[in-house]
């Protein structure tokens, strides 16, 4: 979208530089990324950045104005965790990069979550891009490394010592995002702990910290609670629904409260119209909508071509939405003259004593397929996968 930066990057690109970025991230974390990295960042105009900010701030205003009772309705009865908080610690919002009828590039909301994404990884990824392509430093985020680290420490550690704070995941070594866990450990000095290893004594939780049983006072939660029921023979001492003496970062209930559940309730020119399946109007055409389960993750269960026969068979229609289709614009040119599409995720942190969250990073996913998922691309495709956004003057 910014020709001068696109042309400069493409002219400087090489497979060796791409592998160098991968090797920097491996050196910093100790492991290879579990997901495909795009060979290229995206270059977006400040005008587009302003559109993103306008839409995000409007959506935040609408969420902040909602009553706790309205948000509470989003939590499935069997997933309600005690000691909820007044606000989430994390807020992420995804926009497709699209074109309107006038051919202007604009964002269109895809989904939103109060769940941590690749915060530590994305910061290191930006730094790696700038190290390998020095001209990118002029476009680097205005938030300094020191301020980013301060934001993360205040949010995740609070007033606790690092040894009393854990990153909680289920079988973390098997997760594609394991590299982010390790980078978070490096940033904050905390340990990643599998849910199956957490010990419980009354209302207190503990973990084995290098042979020493150590109390857990804050949990940086990376477990998607409702997915636990799908893991066969899972044995744990601790159930999320039990009342325990810990502070959740972020509380599991917010995964449901800030979710696809809100899409039919939000209004903005960059928010495509959405309906709960049980409220879908007869005068709308299914062909114009994408079918999404309310509580799926990473695109699971999404159907781009829903039919009446398919939707008629669903009993719990209140747990699904239909969102008006948007067309991602092929605007990111690769070295072969082909074009990729992308969506951008805004990563916010929400400090406990602040009225509004702070934007700290951008995460981009690039594709040449209909869905933004590497699995749907051809194996030899380039300019696809996880990426980063740089903003500048057109």
N, C-alpha and C positions, 0 to 999 in steps of 0.2 A: 504493500500500500504506500510505501515511501520509496519511490524508484531509486533515489541516490544510495540509500542504505542497502536495498535489495541487490542492486547491481554490484556494489562494493563487496558485499558478503559473498555473492555467487562467484565473483572473480577471484576471491581469496580462498574459497572453499577447496578442501582436499580431503580424501579419505583418511590421510594421516592426521589431520587436525581433528577430524571427528573422533578417531580412536584416542587422540590425546585427551579430549574432554572426558571420554569414558574412563581413561586411566587415572585422571586427576580425581574423579569421584570415587574410584575404587581405592586409590591411595588414602584419601581422606576418611573413608568409611571402613575399609578392610574387606569389602565384598563388591561384587559386580551388581549393577542394577538389575532388579528382577523384572523390569519392563523395558520396552523399546524406547530409546531416546531418539528424538528427531535429529536429523543432521543439521537443521537450521532453526534459529529463532524466528519469530514474526516481528515485523516492524509496523507499528500502528501510529496513526497521527494523533496529535494532541486534541484535535477536534473529536476523534473517536473516543479518546480517553475521557473527555468531558461528557460525552453521551453515556458512557459506562457509569461515571460518577453520578450523573443526574438520575439515572434509573435506579442505581443501588441506594442512593439516599432516599428516594421516594419510597422504595420498597421497605427500607428500614423504618421510615416514619410510620408506614401503615402497620408494620409488625409491632412497633413500640406502643401504638395506640390500641392494639387488641387487648382484650381483658384476659387475665390468667385463666378464667373459666373457659373462654373460647379456645384457647390453645390446649387446655387440658383434654379437650374432647379428641384430640389427635392421638392420644396414647392408648394403645390396646390394653384392655383390662389386665391381661396376663403379663404385661411388660412394665407396669408402673413401679418405679423405684422410689423408696422413701427419701425424705430430706431434699426435696427439689430446691432449686435456686431461682432467684428472681430474674436472672438473665443467663444466657449461655456464655461460655468463655471463648468460643470460636463461632465464626459465622462465615460461610463460604457461599458464593453465588456464581452460577454458571450462565454465560451468555453465548449463544451462537453468533458468529460473525457473518452477517447476512447482507443482502442488498434490498432496498425498498423498490417500489414501482418506478421511481425516478432514477434508479441506478446508483443511488447513494449508499455507501456502506454504513450499516447501523447494527447495533446489538439487538438480539432478541433473547429474552429470558428462557432458559432451558429448565433449570431447577435450582434449589437452594437447600443448604444444610447447616445445622449447628453441630458440626462434627469436624475434628481436625483432619486436615489433608496433609500434603507433603511440605510442611512449613520449613523444617530444617533443611531438607533436601533442596527445595526450590531456591533458598538463599545460596547454598553452595553451588548449585547449578548455574545461577547467574554469575557468580564469581568465576566459575570455570570458563564460561563463554567469554568473559572479559579478559581472562588470562590468555586464551588461545587466539582471540581476535581483539587486540588492544584498542581498535577504533570504537569498540562498543562501550568503553569506559565513559565516553561523553554522553551516553544514553542511560547509564546505570541509574538504578533507583536512588532517589534523593535521601532515603533513609540509610544512615550509616550502619556499618556492621555493629558498632557499639550500641546504637539505639535499638537495632533489631534484637540483639542479645538481651538487652535490658527489658524489652517488652516480653520476651519469652520467659526470662527468669521470673519477673514479677507475676506473670500469669500462671506459670506451672508450679514454681517453687513456693510462691507466696512468702510467708514468714518461716517456712520450715527448712530444715537442713536437707541437702540433697539425698542423704541416706534414708530419710523418712518419706521420700517421694519416689514413686515408681511409674514407669510407662507400662500399662497393662494391655496385653494382647493374648489371644488364644493361639498357641503354637507359633510364636513370632518368627521363628527361623524358617517357617514354611510360607510366610506372607511375601507377596511381591514387593511390598513396601518396607521390607526389612532394612534396606539401606537408610531409610529415614529414621528408623529406630536408633540405629548405631550413630548417626550424625547427631541426633537429639541427645544421646548419652554423652557424646563428646562436648556438645554445647553446654549442657547443664550439670553433668556429673551424676546423673541418675542411672538406675539400672532398668532394663527391660525385663519384665517378669511374666511368665505364662500364667494364665488364670488357674491352671491345674496345680501350680506350685504355691499358691497363696494359702497360708495357714490361718485358722480362725480360732480365737479363744474368747468366748463371750461376744462382746460387740467389737473387739479389737482384731485387726488383721496384721499378719506378719509375713515376712519372706526371708529366705536364706540369703544373707548378704556376705558372701565369701566365708561361710561357715558360722556366721553369727546371726541368730534369730533377731530380726530387726522389725520394729513396729512401722506399719504403713499409715501415714497421716494424710497424704494427698495422693490421688490416683489420676495420672494423665491417661485418660481412658481411650483406647483404640479398639475396644471390643464392640462389635455391633450386636447388641443384646439379643434381638430376636433371631439371629442366626445360630445361637447356641443350641436351640432345640433341634437343629438339623444335623448336629454332629453326633454320630452314633457312639454309644458307650462313653460319653463324656463324664468323667468323675472329678468333682470339685468339692472342697470343703465349704466354699462360699457361694451363696446364691445372691444375685443382684437385688432380689426383692427383700432381702433381709436388712434390717436396720443395723448399720455399723457406724463406728466412730471414725469416719474418713470424710474428707472433702473431695468431691468429684470435680475433675477438670477435663471435659465439661460433663455436667450431670447427664446420665443416659436418657432421661426423659426428653431432653432437647433434640435428640436425634429424630424423634417423632413430631415434636411440636413445630420445628422449623424444617419443613419437608415438602414433598409434593402435595401434601394435605392443604397447604396454603395457596397453591397456584390458582384455584378457582376464585379465591377471595381477593386477589391482588389486581390493581388497576394501574396501567401506565401504557403509553404508546409503544413501549418496548417489551410489554408483557403480552404474549399471545393468549387469546381467550381459551380458558380451560373449563371443563365441567366434571363433576363427579359422574360416574357412569350411570348411577340411578337417577340423575337429574338431567341427562342429555336430552336437549330439545328435539322434537320430531322434525322440525324444519331445518335442522343442520344435517350435513352430509358426512357420514363416517369417513369417506375417502379423504376428507380434508383434515383428518385428525390422527394423532399418534396415541396409541393405547399404552398406558403405564400403570403398573401396580403401585400403590401408594408407598409401600415400604420395601421396595426392592433396592439393590445396591449395585453400582457399576454396570448399569444397563440391563440387569437381569429381568426377563419377562417383558421387555419393551417390544411392541409390535408396530411396525410402520404402516401395516396394511390391515387394520382391523376390519372384520366383516360383521354383519348383523347376526349371522349364524353363530359366530364365535362369542360375541358379547351376550347373546341370549342364553348361552349355556352357563354363564357365571351367576352363582347364587348370591354372593356377597358383593353386590355391585357398588356399595358404598366404599369399598376398599380399592377402587380403581378410578383413574381419571382418564379423560380424553383431552388432549392438548392440541390446539391448532398447529398444523405443520408449518415449519419455517424451512427455508432453503438456505443452507450454508453456501456462502459465495466462494467460488474457486478463485482466490485472489493472491495466493502465495506461490510465486513462480520458482520452480526448481532449476537445476543446472541443465536439464534436458528440455526446458521450455514447457513442461507440464505444470499443472497448478494443483495445489492442495487447498483443502478447506480446514477450518479450525473453530474451536470454541475456547473461550477464555474464562478462567475461574479466578475470582477476586478473593484473596485470603485475608480475612480480618481477625484481629484479636480483640476481645472485649474484657477489659480489666474490671475487676469486681466493684471498684469505686468510681467508674466512669459511666456517664449517661449513654454514650454512643461508642461503637467499636472503632478501631483504628485499622486502616488498610496497610498491610505490611508487605505483601508480595502478590505477584500474578503467576498463575500456572496456565499453560496452554497445552491443548491436545490437538494434534494435526492428523488429518486423514485424507485419503483419496477415495474412501468408500462412503456409503450412505450414512453409516453410523460411526461416531467418533470412538472407535475401538480398534486397536491394532489387529485383533483377530479377524476383522472383516476386510482387511487389506490384502493385496497380493504380497506374497512373501518377499519379492524383490523390489517392492515399492520404496521410494525414498521420500524425504520430507514428510514423514509420518511418525507418530508417537508423541511422547511427552516433550514439551518444549517450554520456551520462555518468551515473554513479550518485552520488547523495548519500544519506548515512545519517543517521538521527536517531531520536529517541524517538517511538514511535507516539502 
